[in-house]
Structures are given as C-alpha cells and as structure tokens.
Amino acid sequence: MSDGHEKLKAATTPEAADEIAKEAGFAMPAEDIQSMQSQS
C-alpha cells in the first residue's frame, strides 16, 4: 500500500479524503470515498 492510500483510509470526512487525494495528484469523487469507507 502507498502512503497516500493509508492517508485516505485515515481521513475522517469525504472532504478531507479529497484534499489528500488532490495532494497525491489525483481527484476522487466524494461518493467513491464514502463507499470505500462504508466497506472497511
């Protein structure tokens, strides 16, 4: 796993996860982040 993926998993809100994703160089829709969080 990449460090960015660990940061995404640690994000507590879709907005925070989106900011981390942007810093890592990619954008992810909040809906995708919410679905990832609900699966874990």
Secondary structure, 3 states (H helix, E strand, C coil): CCHHHHHHHHCCCHHHHHHHHHHHCCCCCHHHHHHHHHHC
